[in-house]
């Protein structure tokens, strides 16, 4: 039994129990518990002010918690922070670099912060080529685009080949194309054997990237599971959307079996159901019998945002 326990502990990259963090009279993090497995992409999802950044900074050892225990790679971030920082990489929401520092100079500077010699020191291109920065080695920081700066920040967090990579609101401010390119990059980093812990307030980002996600609001974890299982288990329903050529009382659609609720969304009618295929077949059958003219008929699958609405009863705050 003891061997099994040790094996399970070894597979946990991060373990958090009863974490509390207060700011004066405000409890930013309220007794949360979770583990992060080695080699997974773990996401903490929630609106701004939910406690995500406070949580990640406590785990990294940048803030002292007011209660609970944290272990990262078996280390206490407060008592063994120096040793821990040699093994983790951190990309903060804002990284301050001199405007006229060159990419190569920034990499060498950050590598000098660690005791071990960087594995990339003899060939920085091996680090930055997968990040799409191979042709920017001599470029000044201020000449880089927003997406290039974000990729450089990741490179700086990877200079010492860490075991865990922390990413806080990685894609905030990026355009959709740059955001998706960043998602692919994070998946590639995970595929190289790294554990990735990220915070985000973008629902789609968490759904696309994360093996598991914790939904956090007002400092508390409301749910924790894989995105697919959260959607399946917490009432995430598909929407069947369509427009009607002639006005009808939408209450008649509530009579269709397996429809949980009916809404008008502008000119569209939305039927919500966890069994959308059955509802769709019945809707088409009734439309044929009743002479309803259905247009733009399509199904929107449930998302993490639907789960968030189910849990909190309100839309995600930006």
C-alpha positions as CSV (number, residue, x, y, z in Angstrom):
1,X,0.0,0.0,0.0
2,X,2.8,2.4,0.8
3,X,4.4,1.8,-2.6
4,X,1.1,2.6,-4.3
5,X,0.8,5.9,-2.4
6,X,4.3,6.9,-3.3
7,X,3.7,6.1,-7.0
8,X,0.5,8.2,-7.0
9,X,2.3,11.1,-5.3
10,X,5.1,10.9,-7.9
11,X,2.6,11.2,-10.7
12,X,1.3,14.5,-9.2
13,X,3.1,17.5,-10.6
14,X,1.1,19.9,-8.4
15,X,-1.0,19.2,-5.2
16,X,-3.1,22.0,-3.6
17,X,-5.1,21.4,-0.4
18,X,-7.3,24.0,1.4
19,X,-5.6,27.0,-0.3
20,X,-6.7,30.4,1.2
21,X,-5.5,33.8,0.2
22,X,-7.0,37.0,1.7
23,X,-6.5,40.7,0.7
24,X,-7.6,42.7,3.7
25,X,-11.3,41.7,4.2
26,X,-11.6,40.1,0.7
27,X,-11.0,36.3,0.4
28,X,-9.6,36.0,-3.1
29,X,-9.0,32.2,-2.8
30,X,-11.4,30.2,-0.6
31,X,-10.2,26.8,0.5
32,X,-9.6,25.2,-2.9
33,X,-8.3,21.7,-3.5
34,X,-6.9,20.2,-6.7
35,X,-4.1,18.1,-8.2
36,X,-2.3,18.4,-11.6
37,X,-1.0,15.3,-13.1
38,X,2.5,15.1,-14.7
39,X,2.4,15.6,-18.4
40,X,-1.1,17.1,-18.7
41,X,-2.4,20.5,-19.7
42,X,-4.4,21.8,-16.8
43,X,-6.5,24.9,-17.1
44,X,-8.0,27.2,-14.5
45,X,-10.9,28.9,-16.1
46,X,-12.9,31.9,-14.9
47,X,-13.7,35.6,-15.2
48,X,-11.3,38.3,-14.3
49,X,-11.2,38.6,-10.5
50,X,-12.1,35.0,-10.0
51,X,-8.8,34.3,-8.2
52,X,-6.9,32.6,-11.0
53,X,-3.8,34.7,-11.0
54,X,-3.7,34.7,-7.2
55,X,-3.8,30.9,-7.2
56,X,-1.1,30.5,-9.8
57,X,1.2,33.0,-8.0
58,X,0.8,31.1,-4.8
59,X,1.7,27.9,-6.5
60,X,4.7,29.5,-8.1
61,X,5.9,30.9,-4.8
62,X,5.3,34.6,-5.8
63,X,2.7,35.1,-3.1
64,X,2.4,33.6,0.4
65,X,-0.9,31.9,1.1
66,X,-2.9,32.5,4.3
67,X,-3.8,28.8,4.7
68,X,-3.6,25.4,3.1
69,X,-0.7,23.4,1.7
70,X,0.9,23.5,-1.8
71,X,3.4,21.0,-3.2
72,X,5.0,21.5,-6.7
73,X,7.2,18.6,-7.8
74,X,7.1,17.6,-4.1
75,X,8.5,21.0,-3.0
76,X,7.0,23.7,-0.8
77,X,7.0,26.9,-2.9
78,X,7.5,29.1,0.2
79,X,10.2,27.1,2.0
80,X,11.9,25.6,-1.1
81,X,11.3,28.4,-3.6
82,X,14.9,28.7,-4.8
83,X,15.1,25.0,-5.6
84,X,11.7,25.0,-7.2
85,X,12.4,27.9,-9.5
86,X,15.2,25.9,-11.1
87,X,12.6,23.4,-12.2
88,X,9.6,25.5,-13.3
89,X,9.1,28.0,-16.1
90,X,6.8,31.0,-15.6
91,X,5.2,33.3,-18.2
92,X,3.5,36.1,-16.4
93,X,0.7,38.3,-17.7
94,X,3.3,41.1,-18.3
95,X,7.0,40.5,-18.8
96,X,9.1,43.7,-18.5
97,X,12.0,43.7,-21.0
98,X,14.1,46.6,-22.3
99,X,12.7,47.9,-25.5
100,X,16.1,47.7,-27.2
101,X,17.2,44.3,-26.0
102,X,17.7,41.8,-28.8
103,X,16.0,38.4,-28.8
104,X,19.4,36.6,-28.5
105,X,20.4,38.9,-25.6
106,X,17.2,38.3,-23.7
107,X,17.6,34.5,-24.0
108,X,21.2,34.7,-22.7
109,X,20.1,37.0,-19.9
110,X,17.3,34.8,-18.6
111,X,19.5,31.7,-19.0
112,X,22.1,33.3,-16.7
113,X,19.5,33.4,-13.9
114,X,19.7,29.6,-13.4
115,X,22.5,27.5,-11.9
116,X,22.4,24.8,-14.5
117,X,23.8,25.7,-18.0
118,X,21.0,26.0,-20.5
119,X,20.6,23.0,-22.8
120,X,20.1,25.5,-25.7
121,X,23.2,27.7,-24.9
122,X,25.2,26.4,-27.9
123,X,22.3,26.6,-30.3
124,X,19.4,28.9,-29.4
125,X,17.7,28.3,-32.7
126,X,16.7,24.8,-31.4
127,X,14.6,26.5,-28.8
128,X,13.1,29.3,-30.8
129,X,12.7,27.7,-34.2
130,X,9.5,25.8,-33.1
131,X,8.3,29.1,-31.7
132,X,8.6,30.8,-35.1
133,X,11.3,33.2,-34.0
134,X,14.4,31.8,-35.8
135,X,14.6,34.9,-38.1
136,X,14.2,37.3,-35.1
137,X,17.4,36.5,-33.2
138,X,18.9,39.9,-33.9
139,X,15.6,41.9,-33.7
140,X,15.0,44.4,-30.9
141,X,12.1,43.5,-28.6
142,X,10.1,46.6,-29.5
143,X,10.0,45.6,-33.2
144,X,8.2,42.3,-32.5
145,X,4.5,41.9,-33.0
146,X,2.2,41.1,-30.1
147,X,2.2,37.4,-31.0
148,X,6.0,37.3,-31.4
149,X,6.5,38.9,-28.0
150,X,4.2,36.3,-26.4
151,X,6.2,33.5,-28.1
152,X,9.4,35.1,-26.9
153,X,8.0,35.2,-23.3
154,X,7.4,31.4,-23.6
155,X,10.9,30.9,-24.9
156,X,12.3,32.8,-21.8
157,X,10.3,30.5,-19.6
158,X,11.8,27.5,-21.3
159,X,15.4,28.5,-21.4
160,X,16.3,26.1,-18.6
161,X,14.1,23.2,-19.9
162,X,11.7,23.2,-16.9
163,X,9.5,20.3,-15.9
164,X,6.4,22.5,-15.5
165,X,5.4,25.6,-17.5
166,X,3.0,28.1,-16.0
167,X,1.1,30.4,-18.4
168,X,-1.1,33.2,-17.0
169,X,-3.6,34.6,-19.5
170,X,-1.4,33.6,-22.4
171,X,-3.4,34.8,-25.3
172,X,-5.0,38.0,-24.0
173,X,-4.8,40.7,-26.6
174,X,-3.9,38.4,-29.5
175,X,-5.9,38.2,-32.7
176,X,-7.7,35.0,-33.4
177,X,-5.1,33.7,-35.8
178,X,-2.2,34.3,-33.4
179,X,-4.3,32.8,-30.6
180,X,-4.8,29.5,-32.5
181,X,-1.1,29.4,-33.4
182,X,-0.3,29.7,-29.7
183,X,-2.7,26.9,-28.9
184,X,-0.8,24.6,-31.3
185,X,2.5,25.6,-29.7
186,X,1.2,24.7,-26.2
187,X,0.1,21.3,-27.4
188,X,3.6,20.7,-28.9
189,X,5.3,21.7,-25.6
190,X,3.1,19.2,-23.8
191,X,4.0,16.6,-26.3
192,X,7.6,17.1,-25.4
193,X,6.8,15.8,-21.9
194,X,6.1,19.0,-20.1
195,X,3.3,19.7,-17.7
196,X,1.4,22.9,-18.5
197,X,-0.7,24.9,-16.0
198,X,-2.6,27.8,-17.6
199,X,-5.1,30.3,-16.6
200,X,-7.6,31.9,-19.0
201,X,-10.9,33.6,-19.2
202,X,-11.5,32.3,-22.8
203,X,-13.9,29.4,-22.7
204,X,-12.9,28.1,-26.2
205,X,-9.2,28.2,-25.2
206,X,-9.8,26.0,-22.2
207,X,-12.0,23.6,-24.3
208,X,-9.5,23.3,-27.1
209,X,-6.3,23.0,-25.0
210,X,-6.9,21.4,-21.6
211,X,-6.9,17.8,-20.6
212,X,-8.7,18.9,-17.4
213,X,-10.1,22.3,-16.4
214,X,-11.2,23.8,-13.1
215,X,-13.9,26.4,-13.3
216,X,-13.2,29.1,-10.6
217,X,-15.4,32.0,-9.5
218,X,-15.3,34.1,-6.4
219,X,-12.2,32.2,-5.2
220,X,-14.0,28.8,-5.3
221,X,-13.7,25.8,-7.6
222,X,-17.2,25.2,-9.0
223,X,-16.3,22.1,-11.0
224,X,-13.2,20.2,-12.1
225,X,-13.1,17.6,-14.9
226,X,-12.2,17.2,-18.6
227,X,-14.0,19.7,-20.8
228,X,-16.1,16.9,-22.4
229,X,-17.1,15.4,-19.1
230,X,-18.0,18.8,-17.7
231,X,-20.3,19.4,-20.6
232,X,-21.8,16.0,-20.4
233,X,-22.3,15.9,-16.6
234,X,-23.2,19.5,-15.7
235,X,-26.2,20.1,-17.9
236,X,-24.5,21.5,-21.0
237,X,-27.2,21.3,-23.6
238,X,-27.1,21.6,-27.4
239,X,-29.2,24.4,-29.0
240,X,-31.3,23.8,-32.1
241,X,-31.7,27.1,-33.9
242,X,-34.0,28.1,-36.7
243,X,-36.1,31.0,-38.0
244,X,-39.8,30.8,-38.9
245,X,-41.2,32.3,-42.0
246,X,-44.5,33.1,-40.3
247,X,-45.0,34.1,-36.7
248,X,-45.9,31.3,-34.3
249,X,-46.4,31.0,-30.5
250,X,-43.0,29.5,-29.5
251,X,-44.7,27.7,-26.5
252,X,-45.9,25.0,-28.9
253,X,-42.3,23.8,-29.3
254,X,-42.1,23.2,-25.5
255,X,-44.4,20.2,-26.1
256,X,-41.7,18.4,-28.1
257,X,-40.2,15.6,-26.0
258,X,-36.7,16.1,-24.6
259,X,-36.9,19.9,-25.0
260,X,-35.9,21.5,-21.7
261,X,-36.6,25.1,-22.6
262,X,-37.4,27.4,-25.5
263,X,-36.1,30.9,-26.2
264,X,-36.4,33.6,-28.7
265,X,-33.0,35.0,-29.7
266,X,-33.6,38.0,-32.0
267,X,-35.4,36.5,-35.0
268,X,-34.4,32.9,-34.1
269,X,-36.1,30.3,-32.0
270,X,-33.7,28.2,-29.8
271,X,-34.7,24.8,-28.5
272,X,-32.4,23.4,-25.7
273,X,-31.9,19.7,-25.2
274,X,-29.4,17.1,-24.2
275,X,-30.8,14.8,-26.9
276,X,-30.7,17.1,-29.9
277,X,-30.9,14.3,-32.5
278,X,-34.3,13.1,-31.2
279,X,-35.6,16.7,-31.0
280,X,-34.4,17.5,-34.5
281,X,-36.2,14.5,-36.0
282,X,-39.4,15.3,-34.1
283,X,-39.2,19.0,-35.1
284,X,-38.9,18.2,-38.8
285,X,-41.8,15.7,-38.5
286,X,-44.0,18.3,-36.8
287,X,-43.0,21.0,-39.3
288,X,-44.0,18.8,-42.2
289,X,-47.4,18.1,-40.6
290,X,-48.1,21.6,-39.4
291,X,-46.7,23.4,-42.4
292,X,-44.0,25.3,-40.5
293,X,-41.4,27.0,-42.7
294,X,-38.1,26.4,-40.9
295,X,-35.1,28.3,-42.2
296,X,-31.4,28.3,-41.2
297,X,-31.9,25.2,-39.2
298,X,-28.7,24.1,-37.4
299,X,-27.4,22.7,-34.1
300,X,-24.9,24.4,-31.8
301,X,-23.2,21.9,-29.6
302,X,-22.9,22.6,-25.9
303,X,-19.7,24.4,-24.8
304,X,-17.9,25.2,-21.5
305,X,-19.7,28.6,-21.6
306,X,-23.0,26.7,-21.3
307,X,-21.6,24.8,-18.4
308,X,-20.5,28.1,-16.8
309,X,-23.9,29.5,-17.2
310,X,-25.4,26.4,-15.7
311,X,-23.1,26.7,-12.7
312,X,-23.3,30.4,-12.0
313,X,-26.6,31.5,-13.7
314,X,-24.8,34.4,-15.4
315,X,-22.5,35.2,-18.4
316,X,-18.8,35.1,-18.1
317,X,-17.4,38.5,-17.0
318,X,-14.6,40.0,-19.0
